[in-house]
């Protein structure tokens, strides 16, 4: 086994790996994860707590007090799946440091504050973000971002690429595009916007969501918990069975912290944005941000 310092998702921890693993594919996945994915070899001395251990064998995840142990088939461990699996395994350590991964898109507005775009798959988050970037906003992550809570809510840079649908080919695979310009670091959260872009809408509207409804609070609970207690990350690679067990990473203390985080988010500026197209959505949000 070899010992490394793994950095991904804006946290660092100790990772042990079988010495014979091929890491080229995992390193190549760095651009698909918030905060990248990088390894640094560590000395042979005692590195302290090993947060994640990878071994070879039949797929399995076990957790003790301090360590997430993941067993993977050799072909999977040699693939880019290793990067995604270790990112998920680090979510407990991430939340212990008061950061959490969530399904969202984020940008830095011209005033320097971050705007968080929420919405279901296909709601128009990416298209709206691209339209905002054309108006001078700065990308801070597509589809995956990291929230930090250090006395105030910060949005850390998320996934620096976006899957953009090919016009006229709705069923074709969406190629990945690098987001540019991309935020170099975190920014304080300025507002949260739940986006719904659909051509059937007659006009656009930006309306306050506060006070948050029970349904909206439940949505936030689900979103903030999915990477630690609700995401069945496959252990057999993307070419294997597309479903897997829910990993036993959560703890009562982390659940209490996420509830506290939701209470804090509920005090932020929170709006619902409905528009017939991304350009209208971007115009509404840009105008509203400029006027306060």
Phi, psi and omega in degrees: 000147176241151184246133184226158166265113180262131174238122177196148179064025177069022170226158177236147179203177180268131181234131173250138185225152169300138186298334187271003184294144173265120189254003184301314182294320179297317179296326180292341180278000184306321184287352181260003185234143175301132178075008178072192179207109183219149180239143171232126178300146178248160181292169182283351177293171181295115183277358183093208185292129175269107184288327182222134174234131178250133174226170183256136179157196178296142186301132179193146173235128174229153183225131169249200184303319190238344191234135171262119181253123183239126177251129186230149170297149184306312182299327179289317180297333179274357185257180178291347177302331179303320181295315182293320182293318180290328174301312180296319180297334180275358183298326178296314177298323179298314181289330174296334176265016177062044169231153181212138175277138175215159179279105183192169172238145183222152175217159170264122177287166179302337179278001177092353179267154182272144174242128183258122178259117177255161177160157178292167176304129180084007183286343180109017181297311183294315181297321177293320179297319179295322178292323177292321179298326177292345179258012175102000176284161182246127179299142175227018176133138177242129174076323177229127173224171179237125174266140175238145181233101179234045186102343174206156183277126175242150175252116179270150182305134182258214182293123187274013176232159179226140174271116185249126182293141178280123181305133178080359180229072187295337182261355180286149175303139182272117179292151179273137178235137176291136179273126183214131358287155182236139184297134180277346184198185184284164176217151178295142180288124179263319179200160176243136181227122173269120191259140170218106179249123181206135183295344179286344179286135184285328183207170179264155178206144176235109187235145180296142176259356183269143357290147184295137175287165176300322180298318180293322177296321177294322177300317180294319177301315181296317183295316183285343182262346194294330183277356179240329184229002183226004184254111180278076181295123180295143178257004184246009177087164185291342179268356181264205179298129188280006179230156180209180181287153170286126186287142183274063186262340189283156175221158177303323181296319180290323177297321178294321178296319179296323177296320176297319180298319179295320176300320178292318179297326181295340178273353178281164171296122186227122183231159169254129181243117176242134182204153180282343182203161183298326181297317177296318179299315181294321178297315180298315183289322178296315180297315181295322179292322180292329183266001175111000000 
